[in-house]
Amino acid sequence: MLKTLTASLALGLALTGAAAAENFDVKMLNRGDDGAMVFEPAFLQLAPGDTVTFLATDRGHNAETVPEMIPEGAEGFEGKINEEIVVTFDQEGLYGIRCKPHYAMGMVMTVAVGDIEEAPEDFLEGRIPRGAKQRFEEQLNQL
């Protein structure tokens, strides 16, 4: 009887945690509120376990992590051009996301997972196109 009660309680807690996770939609657009070649929204603050659905709203885009801009130990992802991708963010930290074909044009977004109050010092280091860096800086102001 005690085993059954313990197993039921554990299952209930697991289901409660899964139910608490949220899904956020992000559009990949040729033109949006912030100009040309944008993710909309361009910044998200998530809880660990939340998912993001990157919608192929306009053709010619993908969503992928910038390899140098993910938390240590986190796995990156790479969506295909013109395809929706659903990503679960389990690891706390900051993620830089880009559309690879339009990275130089500044098509980037930032995902903050957990209680992130500021970017790591090296988040904007490395070879980042000027337009992308400017948009990342604007997004980081939302922390």
JONOR-V132810 format. One record per pair of residues at least 12 apart in sequence whose C-alpha atoms are under 7 Angstrom apart, sorted by the first residue. I is the first residue (numbers start at 1). GAP is how many residues later the second one is. D is the distance in Angstrom with one decimal. If there is no record, write none. Layout:
i->I gap->GAP d->D
i->I gap->GAP d->D
This chain:
i->21 gap->28 d->5.7
i->21 gap->29 d->4.8
i->22 gap->28 d->4.9
i->22 gap->29 d->6.3
i->23 gap->27 d->5.9
i->23 gap->28 d->4.7
i->23 gap->29 d->5.5
i->24 gap->27 d->6.3
i->24 gap->28 d->4.7
i->24 gap->29 d->6.1
i->25 gap->27 d->5.8
i->25 gap->28 d->4.8
i->25 gap->29 d->6.1
i->25 gap->30 d->6.8
i->26 gap->13 d->6.4
i->26 gap->14 d->5.4
i->26 gap->15 d->5.9
i->26 gap->26 d->7.0
i->26 gap->27 d->6.1
i->26 gap->28 d->4.9
i->26 gap->29 d->5.9
i->27 gap->12 d->5.6
i->27 gap->13 d->5.1
i->27 gap->27 d->6.0
i->27 gap->28 d->4.9
i->27 gap->29 d->6.6
i->27 gap->30 d->5.7
i->28 gap->12 d->6.6
i->28 gap->26 d->6.9
i->28 gap->27 d->6.0
i->28 gap->28 d->5.6
i->28 gap->29 d->5.6
i->28 gap->30 d->6.2
i->28 gap->33 d->6.4
i->29 gap->28 d->6.1
i->29 gap->29 d->5.2
i->30 gap->28 d->6.2
i->37 gap->65 d->6.8
i->37 gap->68 d->7.0
i->37 gap->70 d->5.2
i->38 gap->69 d->4.9
i->38 gap->70 d->6.8
i->39 gap->68 d->6.7
i->39 gap->69 d->6.6
i->39 gap->70 d->6.3
i->42 gap->67 d->4.5
i->42 gap->68 d->6.4
i->42 gap->97 d->7.0
i->43 gap->66 d->5.7
i->43 gap->67 d->4.9
i->43 gap->68 d->5.8
i->43 gap->96 d->5.9
i->44 gap->66 d->6.6
i->44 gap->67 d->4.9
i->44 gap->68 d->6.2
i->45 gap->66 d->6.1
i->45 gap->67 d->4.8
i->45 gap->68 d->5.9
i->46 gap->66 d->6.1
i->46 gap->67 d->4.7
i->46 gap->68 d->6.2
i->47 gap->66 d->5.5
i->47 gap->67 d->5.1
i->48 gap->41 d->5.9
i->48 gap->42 d->4.6
i->48 gap->43 d->6.3
i->48 gap->44 d->6.3
i->48 gap->65 d->5.9
i->48 gap->66 d->6.0
i->49 gap->39 d->6.0
i->49 gap->40 d->5.5
i->49 gap->41 d->4.7
i->50 gap->38 d->5.8
i->50 gap->39 d->5.8
i->51 gap->35 d->6.7
i->51 gap->36 d->5.4
i->51 gap->37 d->4.1
i->51 gap->38 d->6.0
i->52 gap->34 d->5.7
i->52 gap->35 d->5.3
i->52 gap->36 d->6.5
i->53 gap->31 d->7.0
i->53 gap->32 d->5.8
i->53 gap->33 d->4.4
i->53 gap->34 d->6.5
i->54 gap->30 d->5.5
i->54 gap->31 d->5.3
i->54 gap->32 d->6.3
i->55 gap->29 d->4.9
i->56 gap->26 d->5.4
i->56 gap->27 d->5.6
i->56 gap->28 d->5.3
i->59 gap->23 d->5.4
i->60 gap->21 d->5.9
i->60 gap->22 d->5.6
i->61 gap->20 d->5.2
i->61 gap->21 d->5.6
i->61 gap->38 d->5.9
i->61 gap->40 d->6.9
i->62 gap->17 d->5.5
i->62 gap->18 d->5.6
i->62 gap->19 d->4.6
i->62 gap->20 d->6.3
i->62 gap->21 d->6.9
i->62 gap->37 d->5.0
i->62 gap->38 d->6.7
i->63 gap->15 d->6.3
i->63 gap->16 d->5.3
i->63 gap->34 d->6.5
i->63 gap->35 d->5.7
i->63 gap->36 d->5.0
i->64 gap->13 d->5.4
i->64 gap->14 d->4.2
i->64 gap->15 d->5.7
i->64 gap->33 d->5.5
i->64 gap->34 d->5.6
i->64 gap->35 d->6.4
i->65 gap->12 d->5.7
i->65 gap->13 d->6.6
i->65 gap->30 d->6.9
i->65 gap->31 d->5.8
i->65 gap->32 d->4.5
i->65 gap->33 d->6.2
i->66 gap->30 d->5.5
i->66 gap->31 d->5.7
i->66 gap->32 d->6.3
i->69 gap->26 d->5.6
i->69 gap->27 d->5.0
i->69 gap->54 d->6.0
i->70 gap->24 d->6.0
i->70 gap->25 d->4.6
i->70 gap->26 d->6.4
i->71 gap->22 d->5.3
i->71 gap->23 d->6.1
i->71 gap->24 d->6.8
i->74 gap->17 d->6.0
i->92 gap->21 d->4.7
i->92 gap->22 d->5.2
i->93 gap->19 d->5.9
i->93 gap->20 d->5.2
i->93 gap->21 d->6.6
i->93 gap->23 d->6.6
i->94 gap->17 d->5.8
i->94 gap->18 d->4.6
i->94 gap->19 d->6.3
i->95 gap->15 d->5.8
i->95 gap->16 d->5.1
i->95 gap->17 d->6.4
i->96 gap->13 d->6.2
i->96 gap->14 d->5.0
i->96 gap->15 d->6.7
i->97 gap->12 d->5.1
i->97 gap->13 d->6.1
i->103 gap->29 d->6.4
i->104 gap->25 d->5.2
i->104 gap->27 d->6.5
i->104 gap->28 d->6.4
i->105 gap->26 d->5.8
i->105 gap->27 d->6.7
i->106 gap->25 d->4.4
i->106 gap->26 d->3.7
i->106 gap->29 d->6.5
i->107 gap->25 d->6.4
i->108 gap->24 d->6.1
i->108 gap->28 d->7.0
i->109 gap->27 d->6.8
i->110 gap->26 d->6.8
i->110 gap->29 d->6.4
i->116 gap->27 d->6.9
i->117 gap->26 d->5.4
i->118 gap->25 d->6.2
